[in-house]
Amino acid sequence: MQVPFVVFLYLIVKHFPCQYTCRGRTLAGTGEYDISISALPRPENICYNKCQTGEETVWIQNVEIVLVSPQTPENIGLAARAMKNTGFHSLCLVNPNLTPRSVEVAKGGKDIVETARVAETLEEALGPAHLVCGFTRRTRKYAPSYTFPSAIPFLLALAKRERIALVFGNEQTGLSQEETARCDLLLALPAHPEFPSYNLAVSVSITCYCLWETARSHSPAGALRLAPKETIYSLFREMEHWLSVRLPSRRARSAHRTLRRLFTRTLLTKNEVALLQELFRK
């Protein structure tokens, strides 16, 4: 495959020295990746100050809880109630089993259910987001995985300026392989190894509380200005077309999957996406 030299130069500069770059090692006999948390900004390297008036509102408004195909109506309501308890307001439901029972169990959080964004597909739901974090206890070969507590400082820093989507799968199967492929990071909630699977509403409750409690007394400095997912998806389509006219179909599909995984791990900024779009249009 003949890719412009500038693309290779960009990848080397962007991918290797960057503090967000994910370095992994293959686990013996499994083929899965164990990703070092050093790939994210370390907590001691993030500047903290006491929360100023209005700062909490800013970062909370930039965090959206996304529930993918929730099957139990009560879980939607209980998740909304937990969000209300911790100050979160933005909820997106992808193909939900939404009934009046969802509003009933939400109690004081019923306004969150009533104003929730409803999307037919996960791609539609993630369009406005700059960073997508999928919650799963499974590891994926090509996706960086972290425990949720270790990622909190990074998420709070980014949420001051950019929109973050926290994605939860349905109650029976969790996030599918295709759904996790749309996530920049995979996060796991710590649990006892004998029974590591949390209820959906409980997972949302733990996540919201941990973020809110950490931010309540500390306000992290800002981070990168990432490109929104709708812009990145547009880049992926242009990249797919560019490869299709230069390679046999099978090789083009394989190259597209590989480059898509690489760019997803890299966390592209707006300027970087614009540069890559210009290259792939030539």
Secondary structure as UniProt FT lines:
FT   HELIX           5..15
FT   TURN            19..20
FT   STRAND          24..26
FT   TURN            28..30
FT   STRAND          33..35
FT   HELIX           37..39
FT   HELIX           43..45
FT   STRAND          48..49
FT   TURN            53..54
FT   HELIX           55..61
FT   STRAND          63..68
FT   HELIX           73..85
FT   TURN            86..87
FT   STRAND          90..94
FT   HELIX           100..106
FT   HELIX           107..109
FT   HELIX           110..114
FT   STRAND          117..119
FT   HELIX           122..126
FT   TURN            127..128
FT   STRAND          131..135
FT   TURN            141..142
FT   STRAND          145..147
FT   HELIX           148..159
FT   TURN            160..161
FT   STRAND          164..168
FT   TURN            171..173
FT   HELIX           177..180
FT   TURN            181..182
FT   STRAND          185..188
FT   TURN            193..194
FT   HELIX           200..217
FT   STRAND          219..220
FT   HELIX           229..244
FT   TURN            245..246
FT   HELIX           249..266
FT   HELIX           270..280
//
